[in-house]
Amino acid sequence: MKEESKFLCRLPTDVKRFLEQQSETYGSSMNSEVIRSVRERMERTEKEIPAPAGE
């Protein structure tokens, strides 16, 4: 089983609506949409910031 952590997150109303629309469009949960969005950002950031020397 993957390690998971829970936390409460307050969202602006427009962001919540966007997540609801995306989850409806793709047949996924709002939680899955949040994870997808964060992972996409993580991937972009990793490409922008080179790994330290020796890694």
DRENLO-276814 format. One line per 8 residues: number of its first residue (from 1); their letters; for each residue x, y, z of N, C-alpha, C, O. Coordinates in steps of 0.2 Angstrom, whole numbers. Layout:
N
NUM = a = X Y Z X Y Z X Y Z X Y Z ~ ...
//
This chain:
55
1 = mkeeskfl = 4 -6 0 0 0 0 4 6 0 9 6 3 ~ 3 11 -4 6 17 -4 5 21 2 0 21 6 ~ 10 25 4 10 29 10 6 35 8 6 38 3 ~ 1 37 13 -4 42 12 -4 47 18 -3 45 23 ~ -5 53 17 -6 58 22 -13 62 21 -14 63 15 ~ -16 64 26 -22 67 25 -21 74 28 -17 75 33 ~ -24 79 25 -24 86 27 -31 90 25 -33 88 19 ~ -33 94 29 -38 98 27 -36 104 22 -31 107 24
9 = crlptdvk = -40 106 17 -37 111 13 -43 115 11 -49 113 9 ~ -43 122 12 -48 127 10 -46 129 3 -41 131 2 ~ -52 129 -1 -51 131 -8 -55 137 -9 -61 138 -7 ~ -53 142 -13 -58 147 -16 -63 144 -20 -62 139 -23 ~ -69 147 -20 -75 144 -23 -74 143 -30 -76 137 -33 ~ -70 147 -34 -69 146 -41 -65 140 -42 -66 136 -47 ~ -60 139 -38 -56 133 -38 -60 126 -37 -59 121 -40 ~ -64 127 -32 -68 121 -30 -73 119 -36 -74 113 -38
17 = rfleqqse = -76 124 -39 -80 123 -45 -76 120 -51 -78 115 -54 ~ -70 123 -52 -66 120 -57 -64 112 -56 -65 108 -60 ~ -63 111 -50 -61 104 -48 -67 99 -49 -67 94 -51 ~ -73 102 -47 -79 98 -48 -81 97 -56 -83 92 -57 ~ -80 102 -60 -81 101 -67 -76 96 -70 -78 92 -74 ~ -69 97 -68 -64 92 -70 -66 85 -68 -65 80 -72 ~ -68 84 -62 -69 77 -60 -75 74 -63 -76 68 -65 ~ -80 79 -65 -86 76 -69 -84 75 -76 -86 70 -78
25 = tygssmns = -80 79 -79 -78 78 -86 -74 71 -87 -75 68 -91 ~ -70 70 -82 -65 64 -83 -67 58 -79 -64 53 -78 ~ -73 59 -75 -76 53 -71 -71 51 -66 -70 45 -64 ~ -68 56 -63 -64 55 -57 -66 59 -51 -71 63 -51 ~ -63 58 -45 -64 61 -39 -61 68 -39 -56 69 -43 ~ -63 72 -35 -60 79 -34 -53 78 -31 -48 81 -33 ~ -52 73 -27 -46 71 -24 -41 69 -29 -35 72 -30 ~ -43 65 -34 -39 63 -40 -37 69 -44 -31 69 -46
33 = evirsvre = -41 74 -45 -40 80 -49 -35 84 -45 -30 87 -49 ~ -35 85 -39 -30 88 -35 -23 85 -36 -18 88 -37 ~ -23 79 -35 -17 75 -35 -14 76 -42 -8 77 -43 ~ -18 75 -48 -16 76 -54 -12 82 -56 -7 83 -59 ~ -16 88 -53 -13 94 -54 -7 96 -50 -2 99 -53 ~ -6 93 -44 0 94 -41 6 90 -44 11 93 -44 ~ 4 84 -46 9 80 -49 12 83 -56 18 83 -57 ~ 7 86 -60 9 90 -66 14 96 -64 19 97 -67
41 = rmerteke = 12 99 -59 16 105 -57 23 102 -54 28 105 -56 ~ 23 97 -51 30 94 -48 34 92 -54 40 93 -54 ~ 31 89 -60 35 87 -66 38 93 -69 43 93 -71 ~ 34 99 -70 36 105 -73 42 108 -69 47 110 -72 ~ 41 108 -62 46 111 -58 53 107 -58 58 110 -58 ~ 52 100 -58 58 96 -59 62 97 -65 68 97 -66 ~ 58 99 -71 62 100 -77 65 107 -77 70 108 -81 ~ 62 112 -73 65 118 -73 71 119 -69 75 123 -70
49 = ipapage = 71 115 -63 76 115 -58 81 109 -59 79 104 -57 ~ 87 110 -61 91 104 -62 93 101 -55 94 105 -50 ~ 94 95 -55 96 91 -49 103 93 -47 107 95 -51 ~ 104 94 -40 111 95 -38 116 91 -40 115 85 -42 ~ 122 93 -41 128 89 -44 129 83 -39 128 83 -33 ~ 130 77 -42 131 71 -38 125 67 -37 125 61 -34 ~ 119 69 -40 113 65 -39 111 62 -46 106 59 -46
//
